[in-house]
Amino acid sequence: MCGNGHRFDAARQGYLNLGTTRMPAGDDAAMVARRLEVAEAGVYAPLTDHLVEVARDHLAPAAGEQRLIVDVGAGPGVHLARILEALGDHHGIAVDASRYAARRAARAHPAITAIVADVWAGLPIADDAVDLLLDVFAPRNGAEFARILAPTGVLVLVTPRPGHLGELTRALGLLGVDPEKTRRVDDELADRFTRREGRPLTWEMSLDRSVAMAVATMGPSAHHLDPRALTTGLQRLEWPQTVTGDVEVAVYTPRTTEET
Ligand SMILES: C[S@@+](CC[C@H](N)C(=O)[O-])C[C@H]1O[C@@H](n2cnc3c(N)ncnc32)[C@H](O)[C@@H]1O
């Protein structure tokens, strides 16, 4: 461990631990397992498919060259793995504060290097190195994102919109989405990034009870929900239950000196 509290530890499970002693824990083992269960049920497949197309569009000019794709707060690495699978010979780095997530991401695709690191403490990635930076429902550090992104690179950001999981939010008392979220995120990034595209993506999920339970408890609501209220709420719903996916997918590029 160095004087700043950094550890350097290549875990047997295939990820690199570059976390500090003071870093946030990130998702626990149970939350990561539920997120994987939800991904394997195909619940977020329309979003992953959309991200593959966005990545394809932005990496197309570099056809034939190996590019670096970084997913911050990657969780079990499902979106990144699908992008690498679809687009071929690129390299991926999955960064997450959770070692449980990093362990899963390390196994998600052979071209993924998984790193445990805190996005707020600085990312262990060189300046201007990244061609495509993904952040899906994860914390954003605009200064670090601007530092690691190549001048020709793009940042693809996915944030929930107020309708996201609305049926479950109402029935089970999950944490709602701030209606001002998209505007707040834009404001946070405005100094360093120009917003190029932003569009809502909505889809319908047909959930059975066990997957709905996993959806409800894989995110921050896991820490707030009363298990009895959750069970009662789930009993009141009809199965399978149709639940709305509703997110904003935005593409940003680093500001050039003329734009600043
Ligand atoms: C809502 S999950 C999204 C996971 C993944 N992007 C997905 O869409 O399936 C947010 C992720 O961010 C990670 N995270 C939370 N705080 C973090 C931090 N300070 N630095 C890096 N990752 C963090 C969590 O451990 C979790 O895996």
The ligand as a Gaussian input file, in Angstrom:
#p B3LYP/6-31G(d) Opt

LIG

0 1
 C      -26.745000       1.091000     -10.886000
 S      -25.259000       0.144000     -11.053000
 C      -25.042000       0.109000     -12.839000
 C      -24.217000      -1.074000     -13.310000
 C      -24.060000      -1.198000     -14.844000
 N      -23.581000       0.026000     -15.441000
 C      -25.368000      -1.609000     -15.472000
 O      -25.987000      -0.800000     -16.154000
 O      -25.763000      -2.772000     -15.303000
 C      -24.028000       1.346000     -10.560000
 C      -22.626000       0.762000     -10.448000
 O      -21.717000       1.822000     -10.075000
 C      -20.806000       1.308000      -9.111000
 N      -20.292000       2.453000      -8.336000
 C      -20.907000       3.134000      -7.326000
 N      -20.109000       4.108000      -6.862000
 C      -18.961000       4.054000      -7.567000
 C      -17.750000       4.796000      -7.544000
 N      -17.576000       5.811000      -6.687000
 N      -16.765000       4.480000      -8.438000
 C      -16.940000       3.445000      -9.313000
 N      -18.067000       2.708000      -9.387000
 C      -19.075000       3.001000      -8.526000
 C      -21.636000       0.318000      -8.296000
 O      -20.822000      -0.616000      -7.599000
 C      -22.501000      -0.321000      -9.385000
 O      -21.892000      -1.470000      -9.942000

